[in-house]
């Protein structure tokens, strides 16, 4: 059985500066979009590199949901 790593859409809101570059460089992260104090991205596989990129930043909200196959929302 061929098992694919999970893919998540993640949205975070920050109280101050955003860790945009750190998130863009995190393993498994793609499609990073920033709008005001909100950052959205797609994570494939482990979320640990993403969480490490957030270290030291004030995260106000954090939500994730499974990404649908074929890039559907």
Secondary structure by P-SEA (a helix, b strand, c coil): cccccbbbbbbbbbccccaaaaaaacccccccccccccccccccccaaaaaaaaccccccbbbbccccccccc
